[in-house]
Amino acid sequence: MITGVLPPSICGVGDYTKNVLSTETCKNWKVLSNQKWGVIHIFSLLKKIMSEAPNVVFLQYPAEGYGWSLTPHFILIYVKYFMKQTVVTVLHEYSSFKPKGKLFINLILSKSDGIIFTSEFERVNFLAKNVNSKAVTQVIPILSNIRPPEVVRACFDRDIDLIYFGHIRPNKGFEEFLRAVSEIQIMRPNLKYHIVGQIPSGYESFCDVLKIKYPDYLSCTTVNASPDDVTELLNRSKVCFLPFPDGISERRGSFLAASQCGCAVVSYSGPWLTDRLKRAFMAVQRNNEAQEIVQLMTSESVLEFYQLSALKYHENRNVNSWEDVACEYLKVAEAVNGISS
């Protein structure tokens, strides 16, 4: 398994990869994760791969650690054409990238025997633009890093009105959440809200600026909470507002966590919607979020409807555990050339 990042670095792809590698199926797999991916490190990276003599290589891509380095591309060329081994790319994102980003990704995918997508939307989008691709493709939905509660509380049995869960950094919609809270408190002075998140390295100053701009709204914040604590906080929350700037999608880990914990999820519509996803959350209009969230909070029947809608999203999925995800990886490799576990 090749990945550009692993914990403790804060990155969704790193968390995802760690969870896959922690399964019984993958307990003997080797992992290649490097701090530096410049071209000058290609030979040392290839040496590590050759010493393991793998029969299949899974590449997690894109990931924050790679940047726009061509090193993963050159590694796949060597593994595929010189080592004559199977290459499967786990594609975490595609549609949202601009042409430069898609160029880098297409270079990777052109060397891939198999491609694992994390949503059907991404698979359809990719194949529509790459009709000549001969790679075996499969959708394996991501899972949340947060376990669901053993007992999901009814919406009227929750003491937190509103919660945010996710990264606390620019371009994640966090400021929109704070703005909504400030407006909601005018209408509901007794609003109980909570912020749960992680501050990626290098973004500490972003929080310092917000403390000045919103001095009264960051006191109810839990940073770097344990997974169990996150589950408990979400299970105590009625509404989870996730203001993703580009809209909600099926690969949003915070949406998966909140919905499986029984929160009524509120977010923006966007280009990544599927019919199934449309039924799992309440879409709000930008700049009118506070008004619509208050309306949701004041109607117990509507609140219960969106709670049940969020929970229903998780029914009838083809993967329900990280062990299932790992087993699906092997099925893709077998579909490519009959490799067995």
C-alpha positions in Angstrom: 0.0 0.0 0.0 1.4 3.4 -1.0 0.1 6.5 0.6 1.2 10.1 0.8 0.1 10.5 4.4 -0.7 8.6 7.6 -1.7 9.6 11.1 -0.7 11.5 13.2 -0.8 13.9 10.2 -4.4 15.2 9.9 -5.8 14.1 6.6 -8.9 12.1 5.7 -6.9 9.9 3.3 -4.4 9.1 6.0 -7.1 8.1 8.4 -8.8 6.0 5.7 -5.6 4.1 4.9 -4.8 3.5 8.5 -8.3 1.9 9.0 -7.9 -0.4 6.0 -4.4 -1.5 7.1 -5.7 -2.2 10.6 -8.0 -5.0 9.4 -7.3 -8.7 9.7 -7.2 -9.0 5.9 -4.4 -6.4 5.6 -2.4 -7.4 8.7 0.5 -8.7 6.6 0.4 -6.0 4.0 3.4 -3.7 3.7 2.9 0.1 3.6 5.1 2.7 1.9 4.6 6.2 3.3 7.2 8.8 3.0 7.8 12.4 4.3 9.3 13.5 1.0 8.1 12.7 -2.5 10.4 14.8 -4.6 11.9 13.2 -7.7 15.3 12.8 -6.0 13.7 10.3 -3.7 12.4 8.0 -6.4 15.3 5.5 -6.3 15.1 5.0 -2.5 11.3 4.6 -2.7 11.7 2.0 -5.5 14.3 0.2 -3.5 11.8 -0.2 -0.7 9.1 -1.5 -3.0 11.5 -4.0 -4.7 12.6 -5.4 -1.4 9.1 -6.4 -0.6 8.4 -8.0 -4.0 4.6 -7.3 -4.0 2.2 -9.0 -6.4 -0.2 -6.1 -6.3 0.3 -2.4 -5.4 -2.5 -0.3 -4.1 -2.0 3.5 -4.4 -4.0 5.9 -2.3 -4.4 9.0 -4.5 -4.6 12.0 -4.3 -3.2 12.6 -0.8 -1.8 15.8 0.8 1.7 14.3 1.3 2.3 13.9 -2.5 1.5 17.5 -3.4 1.8 17.7 -7.2 4.9 15.5 -7.3 5.3 13.3 -10.3 7.1 10.7 -8.2 4.0 8.4 -7.7 3.5 8.5 -11.5 7.1 7.3 -12.1 6.8 4.6 -9.4 3.7 3.2 -11.0 5.5 3.1 -14.4 8.3 1.0 -12.8 5.9 -1.3 -10.9 3.7 -1.9 -13.9 6.2 -2.1 -16.8 9.4 -3.3 -15.2 8.2 -5.3 -12.2 5.2 -6.5 -14.2 2.9 -6.2 -11.2 -0.7 -5.2 -10.8 -1.4 -1.6 -10.0 -4.7 -0.5 -8.4 -5.4 3.1 -7.6 -7.8 4.1 -4.9 -9.2 7.4 -6.2 -10.4 9.6 -3.4 -11.3 12.7 -5.4 -11.5 13.6 -9.1 -14.5 15.7 -10.1 -13.7 18.7 -8.0 -10.2 19.2 -9.4 -9.3 21.8 -12.0 -7.7 20.8 -15.3 -4.2 20.8 -13.8 -5.2 18.5 -11.0 -7.1 16.1 -13.4 -4.0 16.0 -15.6 -1.9 14.6 -12.7 -4.7 12.2 -11.7 -5.1 11.0 -15.3 -1.4 10.3 -15.5 -1.8 8.0 -12.5 -4.9 6.3 -13.7 -3.5 5.6 -17.2 -1.1 3.2 -15.5 -3.7 1.6 -13.3 -5.0 -1.9 -14.0 -7.8 -1.3 -11.5 -9.5 1.9 -10.1 -11.4 2.0 -6.8 -13.8 4.9 -6.5 -15.3 6.0 -3.2 -18.6 7.1 -4.8 -20.7 6.1 -7.8 -20.8 9.8 -8.8 -17.0 9.9 -9.2 -17.0 6.7 -11.2 -19.6 7.8 -13.6 -18.0 11.2 -14.0 -14.5 9.7 -14.7 -15.8 7.1 -17.2 -17.8 9.8 -19.1 -14.6 11.7 -19.6 -12.3 8.7 -20.2 -14.4 6.4 -22.4 -11.3 4.5 -23.5 -10.1 3.5 -20.1 -9.5 -0.3 -19.8 -9.1 -0.4 -16.1 -11.4 -2.5 -13.9 -13.5 -0.1 -11.9 -15.3 -0.7 -8.6 -17.1 1.6 -6.1 -16.2 0.9 -2.5 -17.9 3.6 -0.3 -15.8 5.1 2.5 -16.8 4.5 6.1 -16.7 7.0 8.9 -13.7 6.9 11.3 -16.3 7.4 14.0 -18.2 4.4 15.2 -22.0 4.6 15.5 -23.5 4.6 19.0 -24.9 1.4 20.4 -28.2 3.1 21.0 -29.2 6.1 18.8 -31.0 8.7 21.0 -34.3 10.0 19.8 -34.2 13.6 18.6 -36.2 14.9 21.6 -33.8 13.1 24.0 -30.8 15.2 22.9 -29.4 18.2 24.9 -27.2 19.9 22.2 -29.2 21.9 19.7 -26.5 22.4 17.0 -23.1 20.9 16.4 -20.2 21.3 13.9 -17.9 18.4 13.2 -14.8 18.6 10.9 -11.6 20.3 10.2 -11.1 23.8 11.6 -9.3 25.5 8.7 -10.1 27.8 5.8 -12.3 26.6 2.9 -14.2 24.1 5.1 -17.1 26.4 5.9 -16.3 26.8 9.5 -16.8 30.6 9.4 -20.3 30.0 7.9 -21.1 27.9 10.9 -20.0 30.6 13.3 -22.0 33.2 11.4 -25.1 31.0 11.5 -24.7 30.5 15.3 -24.4 34.3 15.8 -27.7 34.8 13.8 -29.5 31.9 15.4 -28.7 33.2 18.9 -30.6 36.4 18.1 -33.7 34.2 17.5 -33.0 31.6 20.1 -30.8 33.1 22.9 -30.7 29.8 24.8 -29.2 27.9 21.9 -26.9 25.1 23.0 -24.2 24.4 20.4 -20.9 22.6 20.2 -17.9 22.6 17.9 -15.9 19.4 17.5 -12.9 19.3 15.2 -9.2 19.1 14.4 -6.8 21.9 13.6 -4.4 20.7 10.9 -0.8 21.7 11.4 -0.1 25.1 10.0 -3.6 26.5 10.6 -3.3 27.6 14.2 -3.2 31.3 13.2 -6.6 30.8 11.4 -8.1 30.0 14.8 -6.4 33.0 16.4 -8.0 35.3 13.8 -11.5 33.7 14.5 -11.1 34.2 18.2 -10.8 37.9 17.6 -13.6 38.0 15.0 -16.0 35.7 17.0 -14.8 36.2 20.7 -18.0 34.7 22.2 -18.5 31.7 20.0 -15.5 29.4 20.3 -15.8 28.6 24.0 -17.9 25.5 23.3 -15.1 23.8 21.3 -13.6 20.4 21.7 -10.3 19.9 19.7 -8.8 16.5 18.9 -11.5 14.6 20.7 -11.3 10.8 21.0 -13.5 8.8 18.5 -15.7 7.7 21.5 -16.1 11.3 22.7 -17.1 12.4 19.2 -19.7 9.6 19.0 -21.1 10.7 22.3 -21.3 14.4 21.3 -22.9 13.6 18.0 -25.4 11.3 19.7 -26.4 14.2 22.0 -26.9 16.6 19.1 -30.2 17.3 17.3 -28.8 19.1 14.3 -25.4 18.9 12.6 -24.7 21.8 10.3 -21.9 21.0 7.8 -21.4 24.0 5.5 -19.2 22.5 2.9 -18.3 25.3 0.4 -18.8 23.1 -2.6 -21.8 21.2 -1.2 -22.3 17.8 0.4 -21.1 14.6 -1.1 -21.0 10.9 -0.3 -17.3 11.0 0.5 -17.6 13.4 3.4 -16.6 11.6 6.5 -18.2 14.2 8.8 -21.5 13.7 7.1 -21.2 9.9 7.5 -20.4 10.3 11.2 -23.2 12.7 11.9 -25.8 10.8 10.0 -25.0 7.4 11.5 -25.2 9.0 15.0 -28.7 10.2 14.3 -28.2 13.9 13.8 -30.5 15.7 11.4 -27.9 16.8 8.9 -28.0 20.3 7.3 -25.8 21.3 4.4 -25.7 22.9 1.0 -26.7 21.2 -2.2 -23.9 20.9 -4.8 -22.8 19.2 -8.0 -22.1 15.9 -6.2 -25.6 15.0 -5.2 -27.1 11.5 -5.9 -30.7 10.6 -5.5 -29.8 8.6 -2.4 -27.9 11.4 -0.9 -30.7 13.9 -1.6 -32.9 12.0 0.8 -30.4 12.0 3.6 -30.1 15.6 4.6 -31.9 19.0 4.6 -30.6 21.4 2.0 -30.5 25.1 3.0 -29.9 28.3 1.0 -26.7 30.2 1.6 -27.2 33.3 3.7 -30.5 32.0 5.0 -29.1 29.1 7.0 -30.0 30.5 10.4 -33.7 31.0 9.6 -34.1 27.5 8.1 -32.2 25.8 10.9 -34.4 27.5 13.5 -37.5 26.3 11.6 -36.1 22.8 11.7 -35.4 23.0 15.4 -38.9 24.2 16.3 -40.7 21.3 14.6 -40.2 18.0 16.3 -41.9 16.0 13.5 -39.6 17.5 10.9 -36.6 17.0 13.1 -37.5 13.4 13.5 -38.1 13.0 9.7 -34.5 14.2 8.9 -33.0 12.1 11.7 -34.7 8.9 10.3 -33.7 10.0 6.8 -30.0 10.3 7.9 -30.1 6.9 9.5 -31.8 5.3 6.5 -28.9 6.4 4.3 -26.7 3.7 5.9 -29.0 0.8 5.2 -28.2 -1.7 2.4 -24.7 -0.6 1.8 -22.3 -3.2 0.3 -19.7 -2.4 3.0 -20.4 -2.0 6.7 -16.9 -2.4 8.2 -13.3 -1.7 7.4 -12.9 -5.5 7.1 -15.5 -5.4 4.3 -13.5 -2.6 2.6 -10.3 -4.6 2.7 -12.0 -7.7 1.2 -13.4 -5.6 -1.6 -9.8 -4.5 -2.4 -8.9 -8.1 -2.9 -11.9 -8.7 -5.2 -10.7 -5.8 -7.4 -7.2 -7.3 -7.6 -8.7 -10.7 -8.5 -10.9 -9.2 -11.1 -7.8 -7.7 -12.8 -5.8 -10.8 -13.1 -6.9 -13.5 -10.7 -4.6 -12.6 -7.8 -5.7 -14.4 -4.7 -5.3 -13.3 -1.1 
